[in-house]
Amino acid sequence: MAKNKIKLRRKLIDESALERHRNYGLLLQQHQRAQRRKKTKQIFIYALVVAVVTVLLLIVASFFIVKWEKERELKRNPTIPHTEIKK
């Protein structure tokens, strides 16, 4: 093996890398917690988006239903056309 390759391998193993491998269980727990937080955040955001879209759809639907009911009522009970009152 060439001297350069040996030097490169020595540089790969430093104190922080060794410390991470010694506490692999702790590192794995931190990773799992981070993954759970990320998943929980995604679920919360998706639920919020679904709720907002549902509320908007309900508002639009109620607007059209009210409009349709008013038109239906006007067709059922035609009123006398408005006449201008002259002063």
C-alpha positions as CSV (number, residue, x, y, z in Angstrom):
1,M,0.0,0.0,0.0
2,A,1.4,3.4,-0.9
3,K,2.2,6.0,1.8
4,N,-0.5,8.4,0.5
5,K,-3.2,5.8,1.0
6,I,-2.1,5.1,4.6
7,K,-2.1,8.9,5.4
8,L,-5.6,9.2,3.9
9,R,-6.9,6.4,6.0
10,R,-5.4,7.9,9.2
11,K,-7.1,11.2,8.4
12,L,-10.5,9.5,8.1
13,I,-10.4,8.2,11.6
14,D,-10.4,11.2,14.0
15,E,-11.6,11.7,17.5
16,S,-15.1,12.9,16.5
17,A,-15.6,9.9,14.2
18,L,-14.4,7.5,17.0
19,E,-16.7,9.2,19.5
20,R,-19.7,8.8,17.2
21,H,-19.0,5.1,16.8
22,R,-18.6,4.6,20.5
23,N,-22.0,6.2,21.2
24,Y,-23.7,4.5,18.2
25,G,-26.8,3.7,20.3
26,L,-27.2,7.3,21.4
27,L,-26.6,8.5,17.8
28,L,-29.3,6.0,16.6
29,Q,-31.8,7.2,19.2
30,Q,-31.2,10.8,18.1
31,H,-31.7,9.8,14.5
32,Q,-35.0,8.0,15.3
33,R,-36.3,11.0,17.3
34,A,-35.4,13.3,14.4
35,Q,-37.2,11.0,12.0
36,R,-40.3,10.9,14.2
37,R,-40.3,14.7,14.5
38,K,-40.0,15.0,10.8
39,K,-42.9,12.5,10.2
40,T,-45.1,14.2,12.8
41,K,-44.4,17.6,11.2
42,Q,-45.4,16.3,7.8
43,I,-48.6,14.7,9.1
44,F,-49.5,17.9,10.9
45,I,-48.9,20.0,7.8
46,Y,-50.9,17.6,5.5
47,A,-53.8,17.6,8.0
48,L,-53.7,21.4,8.1
49,V,-53.7,21.7,4.3
50,V,-56.6,19.2,4.1
51,A,-58.6,21.2,6.7
52,V,-58.0,24.5,4.9
53,V,-59.0,23.1,1.5
54,T,-62.1,21.5,3.1
55,V,-63.2,24.8,4.7
56,L,-62.7,26.6,1.4
57,L,-64.7,24.1,-0.5
58,L,-67.5,24.3,2.1
59,I,-67.5,28.1,1.8
60,V,-67.7,28.0,-2.0
61,A,-70.4,25.3,-1.9
62,S,-72.5,27.2,0.6
63,F,-72.2,30.4,-1.6
64,F,-73.5,28.5,-4.6
65,I,-76.3,26.8,-2.6
66,V,-77.5,30.1,-1.3
67,K,-77.3,31.7,-4.7
68,W,-79.3,28.7,-6.2
69,E,-81.9,28.9,-3.4
70,K,-82.4,32.6,-4.0
71,E,-82.9,32.1,-7.8
72,R,-85.3,29.2,-7.1
73,E,-87.3,31.3,-4.7
74,L,-87.5,34.2,-7.1
75,K,-88.8,31.8,-9.8
76,R,-91.4,30.4,-7.5
77,N,-92.7,33.7,-6.2
78,P,-92.4,36.3,-8.9
79,T,-92.8,39.8,-7.4
80,I,-94.1,42.9,-9.0
81,P,-91.4,44.7,-10.8
82,H,-90.0,47.6,-8.9
83,T,-91.5,50.9,-10.1
84,E,-89.7,54.2,-9.5
85,I,-91.5,56.5,-7.1
86,K,-91.6,60.1,-8.5
87,K,-91.4,62.9,-6.0
